[in-house]
């Protein structure tokens, strides 16, 4: 009987970890899709909630991006940590620099981090630097 109880407890804990991981993955998928939509529409003000500013860091200024128009945002393959708290992925971004009407393409490495206290994902690597 004792072994049955221990097996049941272990199964319950394993199930909770599985569902927690699934829930976190679904949340990342939803977050990254919302971020991609904001990027695709060049909605730089809409990117503010995705970026966690380090303590003492400079707040994000969407106005600094007024001269750029995103034409393409394509996430490539990514990798996640074993505990499911970070995701790294490469993203190819095409954009137009409006003052010269010149198109550019960059590949950036995004690092996303899950905040257990906030129950949400943040873009730890910060926003791409367009030049």
Backbone as JSON Lines, residues from 0, in Angstrom:
{"i":0,"aa":"X","n":[0.82,-1.2,0.0],"ca":[0.0,0.0,0.0],"c":[0.87,1.26,0.0]}
{"i":1,"aa":"X","n":[1.93,1.23,0.77],"ca":[2.81,2.38,0.85],"c":[3.43,2.66,-0.52]}
{"i":2,"aa":"X","n":[3.84,1.6,-1.22],"ca":[4.43,1.78,-2.54],"c":[3.42,2.37,-3.52]}
{"i":3,"aa":"X","n":[2.19,1.95,-3.43],"ca":[1.14,2.48,-4.29],"c":[0.94,3.97,-4.06]}
{"i":4,"aa":"X","n":[0.98,4.37,-2.79],"ca":[0.83,5.79,-2.45],"c":[1.99,6.6,-3.01]}
{"i":5,"aa":"X","n":[3.22,6.08,-2.85],"ca":[4.39,6.78,-3.37],"c":[4.36,6.89,-4.89]}
{"i":6,"aa":"X","n":[3.92,5.84,-5.54],"ca":[3.81,5.87,-6.99],"c":[2.77,6.9,-7.41]}
{"i":7,"aa":"X","n":[1.66,6.97,-6.7],"ca":[0.62,7.94,-7.02],"c":[1.12,9.37,-6.83]}
{"i":8,"aa":"X","n":[1.87,9.61,-5.74],"ca":[2.41,10.95,-5.49],"c":[3.41,11.32,-6.58]}
{"i":9,"aa":"X","n":[4.3,10.37,-6.93],"ca":[5.28,10.64,-7.98],"c":[4.59,10.94,-9.31]}
{"i":10,"aa":"X","n":[3.58,10.16,-9.64],"ca":[2.84,10.38,-10.89],"c":[2.16,11.75,-10.89]}
{"i":11,"aa":"X","n":[1.61,12.13,-9.75],"ca":[0.96,13.44,-9.64],"c":[1.98,14.56,-9.83]}
{"i":12,"aa":"X","n":[3.14,14.44,-9.2],"ca":[4.17,15.47,-9.34],"c":[4.69,15.54,-10.77]}
{"i":13,"aa":"X","n":[4.9,14.38,-11.37],"ca":[5.36,14.36,-12.76],"c":[4.3,14.99,-13.68]}
{"i":14,"aa":"X","n":[3.05,14.69,-13.42],"ca":[1.96,15.27,-14.21],"c":[1.9,16.77,-14.05]}
{"i":15,"aa":"X","n":[2.08,17.25,-12.82],"ca":[2.06,18.7,-12.6],"c":[3.21,19.38,-13.34]}
{"i":16,"aa":"X","n":[4.4,18.77,-13.3],"ca":[5.54,19.35,-14.01],"c":[5.26,19.36,-15.51]}
{"i":17,"aa":"X","n":[4.66,18.29,-16.02],"ca":[4.35,18.23,-17.45],"c":[3.36,19.33,-17.81]}
{"i":18,"aa":"X","n":[2.28,19.46,-17.05],"ca":[1.28,20.47,-17.38],"c":[1.82,21.87,-17.2]}
{"i":19,"aa":"X","n":[2.67,22.05,-16.2],"ca":[3.29,23.36,-16.0],"c":[4.16,23.71,-17.21]}
{"i":20,"aa":"X","n":[4.92,22.73,-17.71],"ca":[5.75,22.95,-18.89],"c":[4.91,23.23,-20.12]}
{"i":21,"aa":"X","n":[3.82,22.49,-20.27],"ca":[2.92,22.7,-21.41],"c":[2.29,24.09,-21.34]}
{"i":22,"aa":"X","n":[1.88,24.47,-20.15],"ca":[1.26,25.78,-19.95],"c":[2.26,26.89,-20.29]}
{"i":23,"aa":"X","n":[3.49,26.72,-19.84],"ca":[4.54,27.7,-20.1],"c":[4.84,27.78,-21.6]}
{"i":24,"aa":"X","n":[4.85,26.63,-22.28],"ca":[5.09,26.59,-23.72],"c":[3.97,27.3,-24.48]}
{"i":25,"aa":"X","n":[2.74,27.04,-24.08],"ca":[1.59,27.71,-24.71],"c":[1.67,29.21,-24.49]}
{"i":26,"aa":"X","n":[2.04,29.62,-23.3],"ca":[2.18,31.04,-23.0],"c":[3.29,31.66,-23.85]}
{"i":27,"aa":"X","n":[4.41,30.93,-24.03],"ca":[5.47,31.45,-24.9],"c":[4.98,31.6,-26.33]}
{"i":28,"aa":"X","n":[4.28,30.59,-26.82],"ca":[3.75,30.65,-28.19],"c":[2.85,31.87,-28.37]}
{"i":29,"aa":"X","n":[1.96,32.1,-27.42],"ca":[1.05,33.25,-27.5],"c":[1.81,34.57,-27.42]}
{"i":30,"aa":"X","n":[2.79,34.63,-26.5],"ca":[3.58,35.85,-26.33],"c":[4.39,36.15,-27.58]}
{"i":31,"aa":"X","n":[5.05,35.12,-28.13],"ca":[5.9,35.35,-29.3],"c":[5.07,35.72,-30.53]}
{"i":32,"aa":"X","n":[3.85,35.18,-30.64],"ca":[2.98,35.57,-31.76],"c":[2.54,37.04,-31.62]}
{"i":33,"aa":"X","n":[2.2,37.45,-30.42],"ca":[1.8,38.84,-30.2],"c":[2.97,39.79,-30.48]}
{"i":34,"aa":"X","n":[4.16,39.4,-30.06],"ca":[5.36,40.2,-30.32],"c":[5.61,40.29,-31.83]}
{"i":35,"aa":"X","n":[5.47,39.16,-32.53],"ca":[5.68,39.14,-33.98],"c":[4.68,40.05,-34.69]}
{"i":36,"aa":"X","n":[3.43,40.03,-34.26],"ca":[2.42,40.92,-34.87],"c":[2.79,42.38,-34.68]}
{"i":37,"aa":"X","n":[3.24,42.73,-33.47],"ca":[3.63,44.12,-33.22],"c":[4.82,44.5,-34.1]}
{"i":38,"aa":"X","n":[5.78,43.58,-34.24],"ca":[6.94,43.86,-35.1],"c":[6.5,44.0,-36.55]}
{"i":39,"aa":"X","n":[5.69,43.09,-37.04],"ca":[5.26,43.12,-38.44],"c":[4.52,44.4,-38.79]}
{"i":40,"aa":"X","n":[3.81,44.95,-37.83],"ca":[3.07,46.2,-38.06],"c":[3.88,47.43,-37.67]}
{"i":41,"aa":"X","n":[5.14,47.22,-37.3],"ca":[6.01,48.31,-36.85],"c":[5.37,49.09,-35.71]}
{"i":42,"aa":"X","n":[4.66,48.36,-34.85],"ca":[4.0,48.96,-33.69],"c":[4.99,48.95,-32.53]}
{"i":43,"aa":"X","n":[5.93,49.88,-32.55],"ca":[6.99,49.89,-31.56],"c":[6.49,50.22,-30.17]}
{"i":44,"aa":"X","n":[5.42,51.0,-30.07],"ca":[4.83,51.26,-28.76],"c":[4.24,49.97,-28.18]}
{"i":45,"aa":"X","n":[3.75,49.1,-29.05],"ca":[3.2,47.83,-28.61],"c":[4.24,46.84,-28.13]}
{"i":46,"aa":"X","n":[5.52,47.13,-28.35],"ca":[6.6,46.25,-27.91],"c":[7.02,46.51,-26.46]}
{"i":47,"aa":"X","n":[6.61,47.64,-25.91],"ca":[7.02,48.02,-24.56],"c":[6.75,46.93,-23.53]}
{"i":48,"aa":"X","n":[5.56,46.3,-23.48],"ca":[5.3,45.31,-22.43],"c":[6.14,44.03,-22.56]}
{"i":49,"aa":"X","n":[6.76,43.8,-23.7],"ca":[7.52,42.56,-23.9],"c":[8.94,42.65,-23.36]}
{"i":50,"aa":"X","n":[9.43,43.86,-23.16],"ca":[10.83,44.06,-22.78],"c":[10.92,44.37,-21.29]}
{"i":51,"aa":"X","n":[11.75,43.62,-20.6],"ca":[11.99,43.89,-19.18],"c":[13.23,44.76,-19.09]}
{"i":52,"aa":"X","n":[13.04,45.95,-18.53],"ca":[14.15,46.89,-18.36],"c":[14.9,46.5,-17.09]}
{"i":53,"aa":"X","n":[16.21,46.27,-17.18],"ca":[16.97,45.95,-15.97],"c":[16.92,47.11,-14.99]}
{"i":54,"aa":"X","n":[17.0,46.78,-13.73],"ca":[16.96,47.81,-12.7],"c":[18.08,48.82,-12.94]}
{"i":55,"aa":"X","n":[17.71,50.08,-13.01],"ca":[18.68,51.14,-13.28],"c":[18.93,51.34,-14.77]}
{"i":56,"aa":"X","n":[18.28,50.52,-15.61],"ca":[18.46,50.63,-17.06],"c":[17.64,51.75,-17.65]}
{"i":57,"aa":"X","n":[17.93,52.07,-18.89],"ca":[17.21,53.12,-19.59],"c":[15.88,52.58,-20.11]}
{"i":58,"aa":"X","n":[14.77,53.26,-19.83],"ca":[13.48,52.81,-20.35],"c":[13.47,52.81,-21.87]}
{"i":59,"aa":"X","n":[12.69,51.92,-22.43],"ca":[12.56,51.81,-23.88],"c":[11.81,53.02,-24.43]}
{"i":60,"aa":"X","n":[12.37,53.62,-25.49],"ca":[11.76,54.79,-26.13],"c":[11.29,54.39,-27.52]}
{"i":61,"aa":"X","n":[9.98,54.14,-27.71],"ca":[9.48,53.77,-29.03],"c":[9.74,54.83,-30.09]}
{"i":62,"aa":"X","n":[9.86,56.09,-29.69],"ca":[10.12,57.17,-30.63],"c":[11.47,57.03,-31.34]}
{"i":63,"aa":"X","n":[12.39,56.29,-30.75],"ca":[13.7,56.09,-31.36],"c":[13.6,55.25,-32.63]}
{"i":64,"aa":"X","n":[12.47,54.59,-32.83],"ca":[12.27,53.72,-33.99],"c":[11.39,54.36,-35.07]}
{"i":65,"aa":"X","n":[11.11,55.64,-34.95],"ca":[10.16,56.3,-35.87],"c":[10.63,56.29,-37.32]}
{"i":66,"aa":"X","n":[11.92,56.15,-37.56],"ca":[12.44,56.16,-38.93],"c":[12.54,54.77,-39.56]}
{"i":67,"aa":"X","n":[11.94,53.77,-38.91],"ca":[12.06,52.4,-39.42],"c":[10.68,51.78,-39.64]}
{"i":68,"aa":"X","n":[10.59,51.02,-40.72],"ca":[9.36,50.28,-41.04],"c":[9.76,48.82,-41.27]}
{"i":69,"aa":"X","n":[9.2,47.94,-40.46],"ca":[9.48,46.51,-40.59],"c":[8.74,45.97,-41.8]}
{"i":70,"aa":"X","n":[9.45,45.23,-42.66],"ca":[8.82,44.62,-43.81],"c":[8.71,43.1,-43.66]}
{"i":71,"aa":"X","n":[9.52,42.53,-42.77],"ca":[9.47,41.08,-42.56],"c":[10.09,40.72,-41.22]}
{"i":72,"aa":"X","n":[9.43,39.83,-40.51],"ca":[9.92,39.32,-39.22],"c":[9.74,37.81,-39.25]}
{"i":73,"aa":"X","n":[10.86,37.07,-39.35],"ca":[10.79,35.61,-39.5],"c":[11.63,34.9,-38.46]}
{"i":74,"aa":"X","n":[10.97,34.33,-37.45],"ca":[11.7,33.53,-36.47],"c":[12.23,32.25,-37.12]}
{"i":75,"aa":"X","n":[13.46,31.92,-36.78],"ca":[14.08,30.68,-37.24],"c":[14.07,29.69,-36.07]}
{"i":76,"aa":"X","n":[14.77,28.62,-36.19],"ca":[14.8,27.62,-35.12],"c":[15.27,28.19,-33.81]}
{"i":77,"aa":"X","n":[14.79,27.6,-32.75],"ca":[15.17,28.05,-31.42],"c":[15.44,26.88,-30.51]}
{"i":78,"aa":"X","n":[16.02,27.18,-29.36],"ca":[16.28,26.17,-28.36],"c":[15.79,26.68,-27.02]}
{"i":79,"aa":"X","n":[15.34,25.75,-26.2],"ca":[14.89,26.1,-24.86],"c":[15.76,25.44,-23.82]}
{"i":80,"aa":"X","n":[15.76,26.0,-22.64],"ca":[16.52,25.42,-21.54],"c":[15.79,24.18,-21.02]}
{"i":81,"aa":"X","n":[16.51,23.35,-20.32],"ca":[15.91,22.12,-19.82],"c":[14.81,22.39,-18.79]}
{"i":82,"aa":"X","n":[14.93,23.47,-18.06],"ca":[13.88,23.78,-17.08],"c":[12.75,24.59,-17.69]}
{"i":83,"aa":"X","n":[12.88,24.97,-18.95],"ca":[11.81,25.67,-19.65],"c":[11.66,27.12,-19.3]}
{"i":84,"aa":"X","n":[12.72,27.74,-18.76],"ca":[12.61,29.13,-18.33],"c":[13.24,30.11,-19.32]}
{"i":85,"aa":"X","n":[13.98,29.61,-20.31],"ca":[14.56,30.48,-21.32],"c":[14.41,29.85,-22.7]}
{"i":86,"aa":"X","n":[14.27,30.71,-23.68],"ca":[14.23,30.29,-25.08],"c":[15.15,31.21,-25.86]}
{"i":87,"aa":"X","n":[16.01,30.63,-26.68],"ca":[16.87,31.41,-27.57],"c":[16.5,31.05,-28.99]}
{"i":88,"aa":"X","n":[16.4,32.08,-29.83],"ca":[16.09,31.81,-31.23],"c":[16.64,32.92,-32.11]}
{"i":89,"aa":"X","n":[16.95,32.55,-33.32],"ca":[17.4,33.52,-34.31],"c":[16.18,34.04,-35.05]}
{"i":90,"aa":"X","n":[16.21,35.32,-35.38],"ca":[15.11,35.96,-36.11],"c":[15.71,36.8,-37.23]}
{"i":91,"aa":"X","n":[15.16,36.66,-38.41],"ca":[15.59,37.48,-39.54],"c":[14.56,38.61,-39.71]}
{"i":92,"aa":"X","n":[15.07,39.83,-39.72],"ca":[14.21,41.0,-39.82],"c":[14.63,41.83,-41.02]}
{"i":93,"aa":"X","n":[13.67,42.14,-41.86],"ca":[13.9,43.08,-42.97],"c":[13.17,44.36,-42.62]}
{"i":94,"aa":"X","n":[13.8,45.47,-42.9],"ca":[13.18,46.76,-42.57],"c":[13.64,47.82,-43.56]}
{"i":95,"aa":"X","n":[12.87,48.89,-43.6],"ca":[13.21,50.04,-44.43],"c":[13.59,51.2,-43.52]}
{"i":96,"aa":"X","n":[14.71,51.81,-43.83],"ca":[15.11,53.04,-43.15],"c":[14.49,54.17,-43.95]}
{"i":97,"aa":"X","n":[13.45,54.79,-43.41],"ca":[12.61,55.73,-44.13],"c":[13.32,56.97,-44.67]}
{"i":98,"aa":"X","n":[14.27,57.59,-43.95],"ca":[14.9,58.79,-44.5],"c":[15.6,58.56,-45.85]}
{"i":99,"aa":"X","n":[16.09,57.35,-46.08],"ca":[16.77,57.05,-47.35],"c":[16.0,56.05,-48.2]}
{"i":100,"aa":"X","n":[14.9,55.55,-47.66],"ca":[14.09,54.54,-48.35],"c":[14.97,53.36,-48.79]}
{"i":101,"aa":"X","n":[15.85,52.94,-47.89],"ca":[16.73,51.81,-48.19],"c":[16.33,50.62,-47.32]}
{"i":102,"aa":"X","n":[16.33,49.45,-47.94],"ca":[15.94,48.24,-47.22],"c":[17.19,47.54,-46.69]}
{"i":103,"aa":"X","n":[17.05,47.01,-45.48],"ca":[18.13,46.31,-44.81],"c":[17.59,45.0,-44.24]}
{"i":104,"aa":"X","n":[18.51,44.07,-43.99],"ca":[18.13,42.79,-43.38],"c":[19.16,42.47,-42.3]}
{"i":105,"aa":"X","n":[18.66,42.09,-41.14],"ca":[19.54,41.69,-40.05],"c":[19.04,40.38,-39.46]}
{"i":106,"aa":"X","n":[19.95,39.67,-38.84],"ca":[19.58,38.48,-38.07],"c":[19.97,38.76,-36.64]}
{"i":107,"aa":"X","n":[19.01,38.61,-35.74],"ca":[19.26,38.86,-34.33],"c":[19.02,37.59,-33.53]}
{"i":108,"aa":"X","n":[19.68,37.51,-32.39],"ca":[19.48,36.4,-31.47],"c":[18.6,36.9,-30.32]}
{"i":109,"aa":"X","n":[17.39,36.4,-30.28],"ca":[16.48,36.77,-29.19],"c":[16.66,35.79,-28.04]}
{"i":110,"aa":"X","n":[16.63,36.33,-26.84],"ca":[16.63,35.51,-25.63],"c":[15.39,35.89,-24.83]}
{"i":111,"aa":"X","n":[14.51,34.92,-24.68],"ca":[13.28,35.11,-23.93],"c":[13.44,34.41,-22.58]}
{"i":112,"aa":"X","n":[12.92,35.05,-21.53],"ca":[13.03,34.49,-20.19],"c":[11.66,34.5,-19.52]}
{"i":113,"aa":"X","n":[11.35,33.38,-18.87],"ca":[10.08,33.28,-18.16],"c":[10.26,33.8,-16.75]}
{"i":114,"aa":"X","n":[9.36,34.67,-16.32],"ca":[9.37,35.19,-14.96],"c":[8.32,34.44,-14.15]}
{"i":115,"aa":"X","n":[8.78,33.67,-13.2],"ca":[7.87,32.89,-12.36],"c":[6.99,33.83,-11.52]}
{"i":116,"aa":"X","n":[7.56,34.93,-11.05],"ca":[6.78,35.85,-10.21],"c":[5.7,36.57,-11.01]}
{"i":117,"aa":"X","n":[5.99,36.9,-12.28],"ca":[5.01,37.6,-13.11],"c":[4.15,36.65,-13.94]}
{"i":118,"aa":"X","n":[4.57,35.38,-14.01],"ca":[3.86,34.36,-14.8],"c":[3.75,34.77,-16.26]}
{"i":119,"aa":"X","n":[4.89,35.27,-16.81],"ca":[4.9,35.68,-18.21],"c":[6.32,35.69,-18.75]}
{"i":120,"aa":"X","n":[6.43,35.8,-20.07],"ca":[7.71,35.81,-20.77],"c":[8.13,37.24,-21.07]}
{"i":121,"aa":"X","n":[9.44,37.49,-20.98],"ca":[10.01,38.79,-21.32],"c":[11.16,38.59,-22.3]}
{"i":122,"aa":"X","n":[11.35,39.55,-23.19],"ca":[12.47,39.55,-24.12],"c":[13.68,40.1,-23.37]}
{"i":123,"aa":"X","n":[14.53,39.21,-22.91],"ca":[15.68,39.6,-22.1],"c":[16.77,40.26,-22.95]}
{"i":124,"aa":"X","n":[16.89,39.86,-24.21],"ca":[17.96,40.37,-25.08],"c":[17.71,41.79,-25.55]}
{"i":125,"aa":"X","n":[16.54,42.32,-25.33],"ca":[16.22,43.68,-25.76],"c":[15.82,43.72,-27.23]}
{"i":126,"aa":"X","n":[15.4,44.87,-27.65],"ca":[14.94,45.05,-29.02],"c":[16.11,45.15,-29.99]}
{"i":127,"aa":"X","n":[15.87,44.78,-31.24],"ca":[16.96,44.85,-32.22],"c":[17.43,46.28,-32.46]}
{"i":128,"aa":"X","n":[18.68,46.4,-32.83],"ca":[19.25,47.7,-33.15],"c":[19.24,47.87,-34.67]}
{"i":129,"aa":"X","n":[18.44,48.79,-35.13],"ca":[18.38,49.09,-36.57],"c":[19.34,50.23,-36.86]}
{"i":130,"aa":"X","n":[20.02,50.12,-37.99],"ca":[20.98,51.17,-38.37],"c":[20.83,51.48,-39.83]}
